[in-house]
């Protein structure tokens, strides 16, 4: 039986996985955060931080993000009505990222 680190023996299951070249993922990837992408874009370009304004309306939370792009233009992007404030902000940031071709 093969010896592992520190003299411990490996199990048949571990040997089988290793021989088939499969390794369990160490972690699940985090979902894409458009707000983070937009924040990093602003920091890299030494631009003002994006400003979010979120309000509750009849159809849910609506968010607007305002920022200045690398050409000095003031831009504004808005979300549709969403059930959660965070989702509305992410949607507004996603629209900005797509328009700025950051994703």
N, C-alpha and C positions, 0 to 999 in steps of 0.2 A: 504494500500500500504506500503511495507517495506521501512524503512528509511535507507539511506546509511550514510557514514561518514559525519559529520557536518550537519546532518539533511536533506540532499538531498535525493530525492526519486530516485529509480532505474527505468529504463525503462523495458518494457515487453521483449525487445530483450535481455537486460543484464540478466534478470531473467531466460529466456529460455536457454541462453548459460551456465549460472551457474548451472542450474538444470541438464543439459546434461553432465556436467563435462568437457566441452571443454573450453580451454583458448587459446587465440590468442598467437602465439609465440612472445616473447619479441624482438627477433632479429633473423636474418638469420645467420646461421653459415658461417664463412669465409672459402673460399676454402683452401685446404691443401697447405701450402707453404713448398716445399721440401728444398728450400734454408734456411728457418728458422730452420727446423729440423736438417739439416747438421751443421748449425752455433751452435745450442745448443749442439749437439753431441761434437763438438770441444771444446766448452767452458767447458762442464761437465768433459771432459777428460784432460783439461788443454793442449790442442793440438793447433797447429798453425791454424789460421783462414783459411778456404777454399779460394782458389784463383781462380777467374773466368777470362777466356780470351775468348772474343767473337769477331768474325770477320764476315764480310759480304762476302759471296761467291756467285757464280752464282745461287745456289739453295736456297739462303736465309741466315739468320744468323745461324752460327754454334758456339756453346759454348763448352768450355772444363773447367772442374773444377778439380783442383789438391788439394789434401789434404793428411795428414798423419793419418793413422788409429791408434787405441789404441794399436796395436802391433808394432808400429813404421814403418810400411810399407808406402812408397810413392805410392799413387794411383791416377789415372787419368781416368776421365769419360767424354765422349763427346756426344753431341746431334746430331740429324739429322738436315738438313736445315729447318729453321722455318721462318715464316713471320715476327716475332717480336723478338727483342733481349731478352726481358724478358722471353718469351716462351722458347727460346733456353736454357737460363740459368736454368730455372725450370726443363727442360727435363734432362739436364746433372746432376743436383742435384738429381732428381728422380732416375736416374740410380745408382748414388752413394748410396742413401738411401736404395734402394732395395738390392744392393750387400752387404751392411753392415748390412742388416736385421733390419733397423730402422723403417720400415713400413711394 
